[in-house]
Amino acid sequence: MTAIKPIFEKIDLDFNFKEYTFHSGINELDDFFYEYSSKFIQYGYSQIYILRNDETPDVMGFFSLSSSTIQWEESLGIEKITRYVPGILLGMFAIDERFQRKKFGSDLIKKVINIALKFSKEVGCRCVFVDSLIISETINFYLNMGFKFVDIPLGKMVIKKLVNNEKIERKTIKMYFDLYKIQK
Ligand SMILES: CC(C)(COP(=O)(O)OP(=O)(O)OC[C@H]1O[C@@H](n2cnc3c(N)ncnc32)[C@H](O)[C@@H]1OP(=O)(O)O)[C@@H](O)C(=O)NCCC(=O)NCCS
């Protein structure tokens, strides 16, 4: 078996989605990729980046990026300048099931942070934001990558409920990565 040589690229409206296979196991994310990505690119709502296999028609992972702000909170540990903190939203993000747990996700998060750092030299951008799905593996993944909960008490409550297998009403929780951690 030959080693995979992943190609990382930003896609445009010419990208032929039908030629590629992608299945993350989360319908909402797969549907976004196939049904909505083009519209988001066309109307300037997001840019979409993929990791694909150079030899087979497989998309190994993808993410979408948009500009965004969140309301400043004491617990963010970020200096308060105005009511809103500027950043980049990692809107959609998934790795194909066949390629999960092989560090492709970690590599893509590093790409996201690099893009955000470059962007921050041109436009004010302090953080990368994500609305993480409330799934233990996903939250652990973001925590491992250096993301924090925007609302720490809520984060603690969600983790406690996940550990105790209790029902959680919400589907996502907001997390952020502070780019100043790297810049300083
Ligand atoms: C979450 C996701 C993006 C992680 O990408 P990945 O390539 O599978 O993760 P990595 O191999 O880079 O894992 C890095 C670390 O995250 C944690 N992690 C990732 N997947 C995990 C799992 N299924 N179970 C437990 N820990 C996990 C581990 O700490 C792992 O390090 P380790 O393998 O050395 O223990 C991917 O599994 C995925 O697409 N899941 C479904 C969709 C999703 O949740 N998307 C995020 C939407 S907000």
Ligand as a Chemical Component Dictionary entry (heavy atoms), coordinates in Angstrom:
data_LIG
# 
_chem_comp.id                   LIG 
_chem_comp.type                 NON-POLYMER 
_chem_comp.pdbx_formal_charge   0 
_chem_comp.three_letter_code    LIG 
# 
loop_
_chem_comp_atom.comp_id 
_chem_comp_atom.atom_id 
_chem_comp_atom.alt_atom_id 
_chem_comp_atom.type_symbol 
_chem_comp_atom.charge 
_chem_comp_atom.model_Cartn_x 
_chem_comp_atom.model_Cartn_y 
_chem_comp_atom.model_Cartn_z 
_chem_comp_atom.pdbx_ordinal 
LIG C1  C1  C 0 -13.177 15.582 15.926 1  
LIG C2  C2  C 0 -12.323 15.331 14.694 2  
LIG C3  C3  C 0 -12.288 16.582 13.817 3  
LIG C4  C4  C 0 -10.894 14.992 15.161 4  
LIG O1  O1  O 0 -10.061 14.754 14.042 5  
LIG P1  P1  P 0 -9.107  13.460 14.020 6  
LIG O2  O2  O 0 -8.229  13.551 12.838 7  
LIG O3  O3  O 0 -9.956  12.253 14.128 8  
LIG O4  O4  O 0 -8.290  13.645 15.380 9  
LIG P2  P2  P 0 -6.724  13.466 15.651 10 
LIG O5  O5  O 0 -6.254  12.155 15.135 11 
LIG O6  O6  O 0 -5.988  14.650 15.145 12 
LIG O7  O7  O 0 -6.767  13.409 17.248 13 
LIG C5  C5  C 0 -6.096  14.299 18.096 14 
LIG C6  C6  C 0 -6.513  14.030 19.517 15 
LIG O8  O8  O 0 -7.916  14.340 19.726 16 
LIG C7  C7  C 0 -8.512  13.369 20.629 17 
LIG N1  N1  N 0 -9.471  12.531 19.878 18 
LIG C8  C8  C 0 -9.787  12.643 18.563 19 
LIG N2  N2  N 0 -10.721 11.712 18.224 20 
LIG C9  C9  C 0 -10.996 11.012 19.354 21 
LIG C10 C10 C 0 -11.861 9.927  19.658 22 
LIG N3  N3  N 0 -12.672 9.380  18.724 23 
LIG N4  N4  N 0 -11.884 9.449  20.916 24 
LIG C11 C11 C 0 -11.114 9.995  21.876 25 
LIG N5  N5  N 0 -10.240 11.029 21.655 26 
LIG C12 C12 C 0 -10.193 11.529 20.415 27 
LIG C13 C13 C 0 -7.351  12.491 21.108 28 
LIG O9  O9  O 0 -6.812  13.110 22.252 29 
LIG C14 C14 C 0 -6.383  12.584 19.937 30 
LIG O10 O10 O 0 -5.032  12.342 20.292 31 
LIG P3  P3  P 0 -4.492  10.833 20.401 32 
LIG O11 O11 O 0 -4.982  10.110 19.168 33 
LIG O12 O12 O 0 -3.006  10.986 20.454 34 
LIG O13 O13 O 0 -5.091  10.278 21.663 35 
LIG C15 C15 C 0 -12.846 14.128 13.850 36 
LIG O14 O14 O 0 -12.827 12.966 14.645 37 
LIG C16 C16 C 0 -14.235 14.345 13.284 38 
LIG O15 O15 O 0 -14.376 14.845 12.183 39 
LIG N6  N6  N 0 -15.298 13.947 14.031 40 
LIG C17 C17 C 0 -16.664 14.020 13.566 41 
LIG C18 C18 C 0 -17.113 15.440 13.245 42 
LIG C19 C19 C 0 -16.828 16.442 14.348 43 
LIG O16 O16 O 0 -16.996 16.207 15.532 44 
LIG N7  N7  N 0 -16.394 17.636 13.887 45 
LIG C20 C20 C 0 -16.157 18.781 14.740 46 
LIG C21 C21 C 0 -17.369 19.671 14.629 47 
LIG S1  S1  S 0 -17.326 21.038 15.739 48 
# 
loop_
_chem_comp_bond.comp_id 
_chem_comp_bond.atom_id_1 
_chem_comp_bond.atom_id_2 
_chem_comp_bond.value_order 
_chem_comp_bond.pdbx_ordinal 
LIG C1  C2  SING 1  
LIG C2  C3  SING 2  
LIG C2  C4  SING 3  
LIG C2  C15 SING 4  
LIG C4  O1  SING 5  
LIG O1  P1  SING 6  
LIG P1  O2  DOUB 7  
LIG P1  O3  SING 8  
LIG P1  O4  SING 9  
LIG O4  P2  SING 10 
LIG P2  O5  DOUB 11 
LIG P2  O6  SING 12 
LIG P2  O7  SING 13 
LIG O7  C5  SING 14 
LIG C5  C6  SING 15 
LIG C6  O8  SING 16 
LIG C6  C14 SING 17 
LIG O8  C7  SING 18 
LIG C7  N1  SING 19 
LIG C7  C13 SING 20 
LIG N1  C8  SING 21 
LIG N1  C12 SING 22 
LIG C8  N2  DOUB 23 
LIG N2  C9  SING 24 
LIG C9  C10 SING 25 
LIG C9  C12 DOUB 26 
LIG C10 N3  SING 27 
LIG C10 N4  DOUB 28 
LIG N4  C11 SING 29 
LIG C11 N5  DOUB 30 
LIG N5  C12 SING 31 
LIG C13 O9  SING 32 
LIG C13 C14 SING 33 
LIG C14 O10 SING 34 
LIG O10 P3  SING 35 
LIG P3  O11 DOUB 36 
LIG P3  O12 SING 37 
LIG P3  O13 SING 38 
LIG C15 O14 SING 39 
LIG C15 C16 SING 40 
LIG C16 O15 DOUB 41 
LIG C16 N6  SING 42 
LIG N6  C17 SING 43 
LIG C17 C18 SING 44 
LIG C18 C19 SING 45 
LIG C19 O16 DOUB 46 
LIG C19 N7  SING 47 
LIG N7  C20 SING 48 
LIG C20 C21 SING 49 
LIG C21 S1  SING 50 
# 
